[in-house]
Amino acid sequence: EAVVQEFGPAQVGESFGPTWETCWFKVELSIPLAWAGREVHFVWESDGEGMVWRDAQPVQGLTKEGEKTSYILTRSLKESEPHSLTLYVELACNGLFGAGKGSMIAPPDPDRRVTLSKAELVVFNRDVYELLVDLEILLDMAQLLGEENQRSFQALYTANQMVNVCDVTDPSTFPAARGLAAAIFSQRNGESQHTIHAMGHCHIDSAWLWPYEETIRKCARSWVTVVHLMEHNPELTFACSQGEGAGVWELIPVLWQAQQFEWVRSCYPGLHARIQHFVAKGQFIPVGGTWVEMDGNLPSGESMVRQFLQGQRFFQEQFGRLCSEFWLPDTFGYSAQLPQLMRGCGIQRFLTQKLSWNLVNSFPHHTFFWEGIDGSQVLTHFPPGDSYGMHGRVEEMLKTVKNNKDKGRVNHSAFLFGFGDGGGGPTQKMLDRMKRMSNTDGLPRVQISTPDQLFSVLEKESSQLCTWVGELFLELHNGTYTTQAQIKKGNRECERILHNVEVLSTLAVAQDRGFQYPASQLQQLWRLLLLNQFHDVLPGSCIQLVVEDALQFYTEIRRAGAELQEEAVQSLCKDLLQPKVCSTPSTLVWNTLSWERTEVISRPGPDGTDTLALVTVPSMGCALVQEPFVPPHPVAVRKQEDGSITMENGVIAVCLDTMGHLTSLQLLDSGRESVPDGCYANQFALFDDVPLYWDAWDVMDYHLQTRKPVTTLLKPLEITLAGGLRGSVRFSLQVGKSSTLTQEIILDAACPYLRFLTQVEWKEAHKFLKVEFPVQVRSTNATYEIQFGHLQRPTHWNTSWDWARFEVWAHKWLDLSEHGFGVALLNDCKYGASAHRNILSLSL
């Protein structure tokens, strides 16, 4: 499509845009005959992301931030090679990290333009390059090994000798200078030296400061660059430890996220075929095992299982192998249920590094066993360099050893190198640095490795490792449990919809073999939902374009899910749904949960208005509702002289004041009061939300010092349903300067809980809204629902580990209980929560 367009002249220094636009350049090259035998590069520098195309195939990504600014045309120009050729450069008018206006994480500047700063045909002097890499390593050793280490002086004097020997105008002096460096690099380590397992790495966020669409091109730009680098580094042979033979060095990139492979397979089939070739050779290593690099806290248990199912199935189908490592380097904490889920999916190894971002406590291990809530354990490794984007520098190698908190227990660690987020992964210079450090006295031993090699040796050394029990809680980014409320709501609703469709479709197949189970449609919908669970989308830490895409995907899941659900119900209930002459109007009610439920439902009446009915529906079954069922204890609603309102249904009794505060909640059979004297439950509170930097990500502990109860009443409490099957009241508040909140509080017959339907018109900036429930329960721990289980966290702040969890995540409920009595706070679309002393709080 680009090739057939009309091209006009372009000049270096010219700007192109606006943001998110794409420009194509036709580049006609003519290499001088005098350059025979020389290495020739095409150099391109701009502040946009580029890709070189040759013969209708992508061949090289171009990113200034990723040190990818040239495409190698030939390593040694031969007479038989073409001296004239045409390339195409695809330029995305956005930077590596989007187009933030004023700062990286600010909203994108829609009018930003990118400038072409260099377009040249050049001769590359590799001898000079090799000399410079030698000197860089020696000078780093001299500066970083310290005065107490004689190797630092040896490196310094060697570098000085090289400068004296080398005449920059006389290339014949270069080999002697390089020989001095080689003598230093060939002096070997002892057997006890720490071994660093270096792995090429290219972490790409599936959406973040750029939309999903741009990620597809980021993957292509990065992976074609990696493949190109691998093709020119098949076997780089260096001396091994103690001079006993040679070691083969290969660039082995580590890539994960099945969704990104699927994008490349669909949009760049030629590149995908090249990747498959290197996977078969064992150089391209698919790891991770999940569909995307998901958030580690908020997806439901079933969603996490589907992440593994879809990811592992894709890797098996496309590459003929399952992943044995779970690779999740950049998400905002890790659920205590993950070890059990990993083991259930055939994975016993886990790698991440995000806990190095902890704001309060330094995590005590880099290699350890992580134990989940059921006792399942996985071998876990955090690269001690605390990064997944290393550059192969001496400083990083020394940090990896010095920083390792499990010295003496294990003597091996990971080192992930390469530019991420579209930066193209590893570079030739990174490889060349590490070749010189492969086995050099004074530095850790460095070997290009694979995840399997690393974890295999860690397993052999694991007898002295410690065990960490429970969640791996990130003491940062606590705001991501609440940011972008519509995304959180969409995720929970769509998880519920897909559950219901699968239950009803399975029952339909069991009843009628002619029913076609919608497997392919469900896989498409699940993959949409799983994509939105990426760790910058579901948490809400992404730009508006991504939010819009995510909400559109939720809309599609709701629409298609409703159709599939209707088809399953029609098949299940063909006979029941047939109208019968003179029959009483009835309503068919399905229960897709695994226990019998008795609830008040709303159903359409004969005149089109909704009516209420109390129904009992069996587990995973249905019931026909015809005659209204009168409850043994109808709901009684009474307004008191002071304007407060009481509601009672024979199970619980409540009292609400004119502001909507819950002043009393009693369990009638015990007479136990839940709300402490003089306290208000259902108390809305507004906090300042001004974090140190990560605005959409963080809420800091000091926000708790800015609490302001919401006290401006717009509409006082009034009765909206007077009782019987249901009693309800409603009120409205002003929140902050310009937001409004309307809440309906509902008590149903025979129901052991009170419901709060809350609508907020939110127009505040840098504010945080919560609702608080002080309860008359004393316990040092609160219980929170997580995936397929629950977790206890302290309600006190005795230690720094306790108060660092001032804002935590939960799924559908949190509970504070003592012996014989407790109060739970349930929700259908929220994740942020806290329980401090006796106050349960839900972040809205």
Secondary structure, DSSP 8 states (H G I E B T S, - for coil): --TTS------TT-EE-STT-EEEEEEEEE--GGGTTSEEEEEEEESSEEEEEETTEEEEEEBTTTTB-EEEEESS--TTS-SEEEEEEEEESSBTTBTBSSSTTS-B-TT--EEEEEEEEEEE-HHHHHHHHHHHHHHHHHHHS-TT-HHHHHHHHHHHHHHHH--TT-GGGHHHHHHHHHHHHTS---TTS-EEEEEEE----SSSSS-HHHHHHHHHHHHHHHHHHHHT-S-EEEE-GGG-SEEEE---EEE--HHHHHHHHHH-HHHHHHHHHHHHHT-SEE---SSS-B-SSSS-HHHHHHHHHHHHHHHHHHHS---SEEE-TTSS-B-TTHHHHHHHTT--EEE--GGGG-SS---S-SEEEEE-TTS-EEEEE--TTS-S-B---HHHHHHHHHH-TTBTTB-EEEEEESB-TTS-B--HHHHHHHHHTTT-TTS-EEEE--HHHHHHHHHHTGGG--EEES-B--SS-GGGGTSSHHHHHHHHHHHHHHHHHHHHHHHHHHH-TTS---HHHHHHHHHHHHHHTBTTTTT--S-HHHHHHHHHHHHHHHHHHHHHHHHHHHHHTTTTTS--TT----EEEEE-SSS-EEEEEEEE-TTSSEEEEEEEE-TTEEEEE-S----SS-EEEEE-TTS-EEEE-SSEEEEE-TT--EEEEEETTTTEE-S-TT--BSEEEEEE---SS-TTT---GGGGGG-EE--EEEEEEEEEEEEETEEEEEEEEEETTTEEEEEEEEEETT-SS-EEEEEEE---SSEEEEEEEE-S---SEEEEEETTEEEEEESS--SHHHHTTSSEE-SSEEEEEETTEEEEEE-SS--EEEEETTEEEEE-
